[in-house]
């Protein structure tokens, strides 16, 4: 038996160079310091993405992307398919936790200035990954074709439609027509299961390769004594796996005690329900648009806010190129303060969405 | 050339246009006080005004003239006396040729109907206290029944009728009760009209008629109720009650449900208990008394089983198990319960037993689903505990390993 196993191992090793890979992993080291905790969120994002892919593929076995069948198929998954409730709940809960982990990963990278030269492209790929995951979340929200998701999509696409110059065309392109319909569901499904995951896959590959080539950054200002190198394997990987297990327990508890709801089937002829809101990760933008005065210096408030978000997003993308002090290894408190204000703004606006009456 | 011509035309037409807009009736009445001022104020909102009619169309005269004496020319009729009001309004409203120019769908039989009403009959006898057109429709601020502020809009009708019929002093002479409005307000009909804002819910006119308003006599009460409740009426006609009621002269529906204070029917109305209406007529031990008890027992049985299964599904749902299908089936059984309640009008115990049996056999399926859902919830929790214990042990092992690695000497 041992001989057979040895033969199989040798066969595989000769072809896949497993020992060489293991040797490389054993040699590879990563920095460990007092901020190392935040570095595990990258791995958590990767783990949750893998969960998304596995559960998403399983959901595809029963999901029907049609106006007449989508809601019914989700109901079938939740009530009739063995462990269907678990697969769908894991998919929905882990998607939301993933977005949360992406926010944490992005802001921790920002505050630790890990984007500084030569890791600008790691930040840029990460930024686009964040945008893609938001788009995956937005497109996936509509797929169960329930009342909340239907009207939230309408609200979301109306916002896109109010963009100056390109708004109307963009809205028509997203919806596949003038309103949320079968065409919208088809293209959201197409985006959610094919185009966006493909784009995310390519970018994740690039992001991980860049991390491998450039290594993990050590935060500025840490003295030699405060940082040390630990082997990537097994030390760092073990810690990563520990984090994944904790996340898995959290997802399991949420799925059993709070299975993801199906909601009422969408009725395009019904009046928009009161207090309709998008998914939580869009609410800071949604609430800004709700609270902004209708006119600011004779300009339309809503359009101004959208342009503000576009400009803010562009600046956020260009942060590694704008913060030259960090690249030179010098402190850059202005960026830290700006990041703290943005973070506080997002948190406050999100809380206001769920606490302010009449929103 | 074109501009001087247009100017000439404007100057030429201006006095005529101003004259056409002039209304000396309104001008004078606006300067008066109280009830003489009221027409000038309230006519602005009157439906007749919206159709282009003016004071002269009802009262005659020439409002284009400033001089009061000249304005009140030989066509002037002034205000009609109360007894003349129905005929006064009917000059137009009974004239189909005239009315169709404004609203071809408007009926022209109001006066004929009014004459058949109790109000019309008494007016003919010289009683001028009875309601005439203006009492229900207003005088100069008349609105169509579709206008929410109209006295004849469904929500307002009970109050409009109640202005006279709830007035004890006014009704004293007619020796009729004045509690109809108060009773109606407690009824299931009023609940639908005022709380649910259901415009099709019956108000006074739905049962008593509009212009031909009269108290329905014993025989016609059943027909009045059947307008909205045909199924209950049909079942009642097949029941042994029909013959008995006809022979004794009892009015059908209101014997059990009442007249104006028609409450939401409950299962307690049936059977031999304290609130049961059956015991009003049937002696204990009699065959109908026993049948009433049996019908109540059957209804209570099905109803309590539905409630139990509702609670079962509720528990499963709260535990996160998807139970839309059995909930939908339970809803269908609830509809069956409603039809069984209706069947009690036919007093056919065998038929009720059959239907209740059908419902109970359907409930077995729902209960099975509910119990399976609860088992599923239990299984999920057990699975979670097992998986979590396994994962915690796994995590703990990793933690120990990581600690062990931390104590390793630095490379």
HADDOCK unambig.tbl for C-alpha pairs under 7 A between the chains (distance, minus, plus):
assign (segid A and resid 78 and name CA) (segid B and resid 322 and name CA) 6.26 0.50 0.50
assign (segid A and resid 79 and name CA) (segid B and resid 322 and name CA) 5.28 0.50 0.50
assign (segid A and resid 235 and name CA) (segid B and resid 402 and name CA) 6.68 0.50 0.50
assign (segid A and resid 238 and name CA) (segid B and resid 398 and name CA) 6.49 0.50 0.50
assign (segid A and resid 238 and name CA) (segid B and resid 402 and name CA) 6.94 0.50 0.50
assign (segid A and resid 242 and name CA) (segid B and resid 395 and name CA) 5.55 0.50 0.50
assign (segid A and resid 242 and name CA) (segid B and resid 398 and name CA) 6.40 0.50 0.50
assign (segid A and resid 245 and name CA) (segid B and resid 391 and name CA) 6.48 0.50 0.50
assign (segid A and resid 245 and name CA) (segid B and resid 395 and name CA) 6.40 0.50 0.50
assign (segid A and resid 249 and name CA) (segid B and resid 388 and name CA) 6.04 0.50 0.50
assign (segid A and resid 252 and name CA) (segid B and resid 384 and name CA) 6.68 0.50 0.50
assign (segid A and resid 253 and name CA) (segid B and resid 384 and name CA) 6.96 0.50 0.50
assign (segid A and resid 256 and name CA) (segid B and resid 380 and name CA) 6.34 0.50 0.50
assign (segid A and resid 256 and name CA) (segid B and resid 381 and name CA) 6.66 0.50 0.50
assign (segid A and resid 257 and name CA) (segid B and resid 319 and name CA) 6.77 0.50 0.50
assign (segid A and resid 257 and name CA) (segid B and resid 320 and name CA) 6.40 0.50 0.50
assign (segid A and resid 258 and name CA) (segid B and resid 320 and name CA) 6.21 0.50 0.50
assign (segid A and resid 259 and name CA) (segid B and resid 320 and name CA) 5.72 0.50 0.50
